[in-house]
């Protein structure tokens, strides 16, 4: 899966190498965080991160990160499924059972 994630990010010619490293760091942190999610619960992208991490690393780019995550979920490159939207109209996700 890691190779496909690298290929996905690397395929975007508009990202600098620094941008690519940033997005990959967020994606791998998200994957790490999914290990702590409950299977039958819906999770917003924001709820999958600590408030501190979100504020310091994601908040300024949450819209782009949300688009990236949605594309990765569609391509089945993350252990998540779409689970509708919350009351703030943000996408929610559920952990995929292995």
N, CA, C and O atoms as a DFTB+ gen file, in Angstrom:
392 C
 N C O
     1  1       0.826      -1.194       0.000
     2  2       0.000       0.000       0.000
     3  2       0.871       1.260       0.000
     4  3       0.523       2.247      -0.648
     5  1       1.985       1.239       0.709
     6  2       2.829       2.426       0.780
     7  2       3.285       2.896      -0.586
     8  3       3.290       4.096      -0.859
     9  1       3.674       1.954      -1.461
    10  2       4.120       2.324      -2.799
    11  2       3.014       3.045      -3.558
    12  3       3.272       4.026      -4.256
    13  1       1.790       2.564      -3.425
    14  2       0.673       3.197      -4.125
    15  2       0.391       4.589      -3.577
    16  3       0.016       5.489      -4.329
    17  1       0.569       4.773      -2.264
    18  2       0.400       6.105      -1.682
    19  2       1.466       7.062      -2.209
    20  3       1.162       8.201      -2.562
    21  1       2.711       6.598      -2.263
    22  2       3.790       7.421      -2.806
    23  2       3.504       7.781      -4.265
    24  3       3.675       8.931      -4.668
    25  1       3.074       6.805      -5.046
    26  2       2.765       7.052      -6.451
    27  2       1.626       8.048      -6.601
    28  3       1.671       8.910      -7.478
    29  1       0.609       7.941      -5.757
    30  2      -0.528       8.841      -5.819
    31  2      -0.081      10.290      -5.590
    32  3      -0.445      11.181      -6.357
    33  1       0.698      10.520      -4.547
    34  2       1.163      11.868      -4.233
    35  2       2.170      12.343      -5.273
    36  3       2.129      13.498      -5.696
    37  1       3.063      11.467      -5.683
    38  2       4.099      11.841      -6.645
    39  2       3.510      12.190      -8.006
    40  3       4.103      12.968      -8.753
    41  1       2.367      11.632      -8.333
    42  2       1.748      11.877      -9.636
    43  2       1.238      13.309      -9.781
    44  3       0.993      13.761     -10.900
    45  1       1.076      14.024      -8.683
    46  2       0.587      15.393      -8.745
    47  2       1.766      16.325      -9.013
    48  3       2.576      16.593      -8.126
    49  1       1.848      16.809     -10.242
    50  2       2.973      17.650     -10.656
    51  2       2.943      19.040     -10.044
    52  3       3.935      19.765     -10.118
    53  1       1.823      19.427      -9.441
    54  2       1.748      20.768      -8.858
    55  2       2.368      20.836      -7.473
    56  3       2.575      21.929      -6.947
    57  1       2.669      19.689      -6.871
    58  2       3.268      19.667      -5.543
    59  2       4.792      19.704      -5.638
    60  3       5.394      18.983      -6.434
    61  1       5.401      20.547      -4.822
    62  2       6.860      20.519      -4.688
    63  2       7.228      19.291      -3.859
    64  3       6.355      18.651      -3.273
    65  1       8.500      18.965      -3.810
    66  2       8.929      17.834      -2.981
    67  2       8.587      18.079      -1.521
    68  3       8.236      17.143      -0.802
    69  1       8.685      19.324      -1.074
    70  2       8.325      19.669       0.304
    71  2       6.835      19.434       0.544
    72  3       6.442      18.916       1.589
    73  1       6.006      19.820      -0.440
    74  2       4.563      19.580      -0.330
    75  2       4.262      18.088      -0.273
    76  3       3.445      17.638       0.530
    77  1       4.922      17.340      -1.123
    78  2       4.700      15.887      -1.156
    79  2       5.052      15.254       0.187
    80  3       4.329      14.385       0.674
    81  1       6.153      15.685       0.781
    82  2       6.554      15.160       2.085
    83  2       5.507      15.516       3.139
    84  3       5.183      14.697       3.999
    85  1       4.987      16.726       3.069
    86  2       3.961      17.172       4.016
    87  2       2.703      16.313       3.894
    88  3       2.186      15.825       4.899
    89  1       2.210      16.128       2.671
    90  2       0.985      15.336       2.484
    91  2       1.196      13.889       2.903
    92  3       0.316      13.290       3.522
    93  1       2.344      13.324       2.574
    94  2       2.621      11.938       2.984
    95  2       2.685      11.815       4.500
    96  3       2.206      10.827       5.057
    97  1       3.269      12.800       5.175
    98  2       3.311      12.779       6.633
    99  2       1.891      12.754       7.206
   100  3       1.605      11.983       8.123
   101  1       1.007      13.593       6.670
   102  2      -0.375      13.618       7.152
   103  2      -1.087      12.300       6.876
   104  3      -1.816      11.796       7.731
   105  1      -0.882      11.744       5.694
   106  2      -1.530      10.477       5.329
   107  2      -1.069       9.353       6.245
   108  3      -1.885       8.568       6.726
   109  1       0.233       9.272       6.489
   110  2       0.740       8.202       7.344
   111  2       0.307       8.391       8.800
   112  3       0.095       7.411       9.515
   113  1       0.178       9.635       9.239
   114  2      -0.350       9.880      10.580
   115  2      -1.811       9.457      10.649
   116  3      -2.244       8.883      11.648
   117  1      -2.572       9.734       9.597
   118  2      -3.970       9.302       9.540
   119  2      -4.061       7.780       9.620
   120  3      -4.872       7.246      10.376
   121  1      -3.245       7.091       8.854
   122  2      -3.249       5.622       8.872
   123  2      -2.923       5.110      10.274
   124  3      -3.558       4.178      10.768
   125  1      -1.936       5.725      10.903
   126  2      -1.583       5.337      12.270
   127  2      -2.769       5.566      13.209
   128  3      -3.056       4.732      14.067
   129  1      -3.445       6.684      13.045
   130  2      -4.575       7.018      13.910
   131  2      -5.778       6.098      13.701
   132  3      -6.578       5.917      14.618
   133  1      -5.914       5.526      12.527
   134  2      -7.064       4.641      12.276
   135  2      -7.012       3.396      13.155
   136  3      -8.036       2.748      13.368
   137  1      -5.853       3.061      13.658
   138  2      -5.723       1.890      14.525
   139  2      -6.499       2.048      15.826
   140  3      -6.798       1.062      16.499
   141  1      -6.825       3.292      16.180
   142  2      -7.538       3.567      17.422
   143  2      -9.025       3.843      17.219
   144  3      -9.722       4.178      18.177
   145  1      -9.516       3.711      16.003
   146  2     -10.920       4.016      15.723
   147  2     -11.828       2.837      16.038
   148  3     -11.418       1.680      15.945
   149  1     -13.059       3.141      16.410
   150  2     -14.077       2.114      16.601
   151  2     -14.683       1.785      15.235
   152  3     -14.920       2.676      14.419
   153  1     -14.929       0.497      14.997
   154  2     -15.407       0.059      13.692
   155  2     -16.791       0.581      13.327
   156  3     -16.995       1.016      12.193
   157  1     -17.721       0.551      14.228
   158  2     -19.103       0.865      13.881
   159  2     -19.464       2.329      14.098
   160  3     -20.643       2.684      14.094
   161  1     -18.481       3.162      14.283
   162  2     -18.719       4.576      14.541
   163  2     -18.280       5.405      13.334
   164  3     -17.303       5.075      12.662
   165  1     -19.022       6.494      13.069
   166  2     -18.640       7.417      12.000
   167  2     -17.647       8.420      12.562
   168  3     -17.791       8.890      13.691
   169  1     -16.633       8.743      11.757
   170  2     -15.571       9.644      12.190
   171  2     -15.358      10.732      11.144
   172  3     -15.224      10.438       9.956
   173  1     -15.327      11.975      11.581
   174  2     -14.920      13.047      10.670
   175  2     -13.402      13.007      10.571
   176  3     -12.728      12.437      11.430
   177  1     -12.879      13.606       9.536
   178  2     -11.434      13.639       9.372
   179  2     -10.795      14.336      10.577
   180  3      -9.771      13.887      11.092
   181  1     -11.398      15.418      11.010
   182  2     -10.860      16.162      12.150
   183  2     -10.821      15.304      13.418
   184  3      -9.869      15.383      14.195
   185  1     -11.850      14.490      13.623
   186  2     -11.904      13.683      14.850
   187  2     -10.868      12.561      14.870
   188  3     -10.652      11.933      15.907
   189  1     -10.237      12.310      13.744
   190  2      -9.221      11.262      13.687
   191  2      -7.845      11.748      14.134
   192  3      -6.889      10.974      14.173
   193  1      -7.750      13.029      14.469
   194  2      -6.491      13.616      14.916
   195  2      -6.697      14.274      16.271
   196  3      -7.810      14.675      16.610
   197  1      -5.631      14.384      17.040
   198  2      -5.714      15.148      18.283
   199  2      -5.930      16.614      17.914
   200  3      -5.565      17.049      16.822
   201  1      -6.516      17.356      18.821
   202  2      -6.762      18.777      18.573
   203  2      -5.448      19.513      18.314
   204  3      -5.376      20.385      17.448
   205  1      -4.425      19.158      19.063
   206  2      -3.119      19.812      18.889
   207  2      -2.527      19.521      17.513
   208  3      -2.049      20.430      16.835
   209  1      -2.558      18.255      17.103
   210  2      -1.999      17.896      15.795
   211  2      -2.787      18.585      14.688
   212  3      -2.202      19.133      13.753
   213  1      -4.110      18.557      14.793
   214  2      -4.964      19.191      13.781
   215  2      -4.625      20.680      13.679
   216  3      -4.417      21.197      12.581
   217  1      -4.571      21.353      14.802
   218  2      -4.313      22.799      14.807
   219  2      -2.935      23.142      14.251
   220  3      -2.782      24.127      13.529
   221  1      -1.943      22.340      14.582
   222  2      -0.566      22.631      14.180
   223  2      -0.195      22.128      12.791
   224  3       0.690      22.694      12.149
   225  1      -0.852      21.079      12.319
   226  2      -0.397      20.443      11.076
   227  2      -1.421      20.406       9.959
   228  3      -1.050      20.395       8.785
   229  1      -2.698      20.385      10.296
   230  2      -3.716      20.152       9.273
   231  2      -4.591      21.368       9.010
   232  3      -4.952      21.626       7.862
   233  1      -4.936      22.112      10.038
   234  2      -5.997      23.120       9.975
   235  2      -5.865      24.088       8.803
   236  3      -6.870      24.412       8.171
   237  1      -4.675      24.552       8.499
   238  2      -4.506      25.516       7.412
   239  2      -4.761      24.919       6.037
   240  3      -5.012      25.649       5.079
   241  1      -4.697      23.604       5.933
   242  2      -4.861      22.927       4.639
   243  2      -5.931      21.847       4.685
   244  3      -5.866      20.873       3.936
   245  1      -6.922      22.017       5.568
   246  2      -7.899      20.948       5.771
   247  2      -8.708      20.644       4.519
   248  3      -9.049      19.484       4.289
   249  1      -9.025      21.634       3.710
   250  2      -9.844      21.390       2.514
   251  2      -9.084      20.524       1.507
   252  3      -9.633      19.562       0.968
   253  1      -7.839      20.865       1.261
   254  2      -7.028      20.066       0.327
   255  2      -6.794      18.671       0.889
   256  3      -6.868      17.683       0.159
   257  1      -6.513      18.591       2.178
   258  2      -6.302      17.274       2.786
   259  2      -7.573      16.444       2.689
   260  3      -7.507      15.242       2.432
   261  1      -8.716      17.062       2.888
   262  2      -9.987      16.352       2.753
   263  2     -10.178      15.804       1.351
   264  3     -10.668      14.688       1.180
   265  1      -9.795      16.582       0.348
   266  2      -9.899      16.117      -1.043
   267  2      -8.958      14.940      -1.295
   268  3      -9.325      13.968      -1.955
   269  1      -7.751      15.039      -0.765
   270  2      -6.780      13.949      -0.932
   271  2      -7.304      12.678      -0.274
   272  3      -7.265      11.605      -0.878
   273  1      -7.790      12.790       0.951
   274  2      -8.299      11.620       1.667
   275  2      -9.482      11.014       0.921
   276  3      -9.567       9.793       0.793
   277  1     -10.389      11.840       0.429
   278  2     -11.543      11.329      -0.323
   279  2     -11.086      10.560      -1.558
   280  3     -11.644       9.508      -1.871
   281  1     -10.085      11.066      -2.257
   282  2      -9.563      10.363      -3.432
   283  2      -8.916       9.039      -3.038
   284  3      -9.082       8.032      -3.727
   285  1      -8.181       9.042      -1.934
   286  2      -7.536       7.806      -1.477
   287  2      -8.560       6.767      -1.030
   288  3      -8.365       5.570      -1.243
   289  1      -9.646       7.218      -0.415
   290  2     -10.710       6.292      -0.016
   291  2     -11.376       5.710      -1.263
   292  3     -11.635       4.508      -1.325
   293  1     -11.651       6.551      -2.245
   294  2     -12.261       6.088      -3.495
   295  2     -11.377       5.058      -4.185
   296  3     -11.875       4.085      -4.750
   297  1     -10.071       5.272      -4.139
   298  2      -9.118       4.346      -4.770
   299  2      -8.787       3.150      -3.877
   300  3      -7.957       2.313      -4.231
   301  1      -9.446       3.076      -2.713
   302  2      -9.246       1.986      -1.749
   303  2      -7.803       1.887      -1.274
   304  3      -7.268       0.793      -1.093
   305  1      -7.177       3.057      -1.072
   306  2      -5.799       3.096      -0.588
   307  2      -5.716       3.415       0.901
   308  3      -4.622       3.490       1.460
   309  1      -6.854       3.600       1.538
   310  2      -6.918       3.799       2.981
   311  2      -7.899       2.798       3.564
   312  3      -8.818       2.359       2.872
   313  1      -7.718       2.430       4.831
   314  2      -8.617       1.440       5.454
   315  2      -9.930       2.073       5.928
   316  3     -10.398       1.806       7.035
   317  1     -10.520       2.924       5.063
   318  2     -11.736       3.649       5.400
   319  2     -12.759       3.559       4.282
   320  3     -12.413       3.371       3.115
   321  1     -14.030       3.697       4.658
   322  2     -15.140       3.826       3.716
   323  2     -15.857       5.132       4.003
   324  3     -15.813       5.640       5.124
   325  1     -16.521       5.678       2.986
   326  2     -17.373       6.840       3.211
   327  2     -18.570       6.422       4.060
   328  3     -19.103       5.324       3.896
   329  1     -18.991       7.311       4.975
   330  2     -20.113       6.995       5.867
   331  2     -21.112       8.142       5.938
   332  3     -21.813       8.296       6.938
   333  1     -21.179       8.946       4.883
   334  2     -22.128      10.050       4.855
   335  2     -21.475      11.359       5.252
   336  3     -20.267      11.543       5.106
   337  1     -22.313      12.279       5.766
   338  2     -21.824      13.593       6.189
   339  2     -22.340      13.889       7.583
   340  3     -23.358      13.344       8.011
   341  1     -21.628      14.759       8.289
   342  2     -22.069      15.143       9.627
   343  2     -22.894      16.428       9.552
   344  3     -23.183      16.914       8.459
   345  1     -23.273      16.975      10.699
   346  2     -24.124      18.160      10.706
   347  2     -23.403      19.413      10.214
   348  3     -24.046      20.437       9.983
   349  1     -22.093      19.353      10.051
   350  2     -21.325      20.463       9.477
   351  2     -21.091      20.255       7.987
   352  3     -20.332      20.997       7.364
   353  1     -21.741      19.247       7.419
   354  2     -21.634      18.889       6.004
   355  2     -20.242      18.374       5.628
   356  3     -19.867      18.402       4.456
   357  1     -19.484      17.911       6.608
   358  2     -18.172      17.306       6.337
   359  2     -18.360      15.803       6.134
   360  3     -19.205      15.172       6.770
   361  1     -17.560      15.254       5.241
   362  2     -17.601      13.797       5.020
   363  2     -17.244      13.069       6.308
   364  3     -16.411      13.530       7.089
   365  1     -17.886      11.930       6.516
   366  2     -17.500      11.063       7.615
   367  2     -17.050       9.724       7.037
   368  3     -17.393       9.361       5.912
   369  1     -16.278       9.008       7.833
   370  2     -15.679       7.756       7.392
   371  2     -15.875       6.696       8.458
   372  3     -16.034       7.000       9.640
   373  1     -15.860       5.439       8.017
   374  2     -15.877       4.296       8.925
   375  2     -14.671       3.427       8.595
   376  3     -14.253       3.306       7.444
   377  1     -14.136       2.835       9.637
   378  2     -13.002       1.932       9.479
   379  2     -13.479       0.645       8.803
   380  3     -14.540       0.115       9.134
   381  1     -12.692       0.156       7.866
   382  2     -13.002      -1.093       7.162
   383  2     -12.542      -2.259       8.026
   384  3     -11.423      -2.259       8.540
   385  1     -13.408      -3.247       8.182
   386  2     -13.007      -4.466       8.894
   387  2     -12.166      -5.331       7.969
   388  3     -12.500      -5.529       6.801
   389  1     -11.068      -5.843       8.515
   390  2     -10.200      -6.722       7.718
   391  2     -10.666      -8.145       7.783
   392  3     -10.056      -9.023       7.173
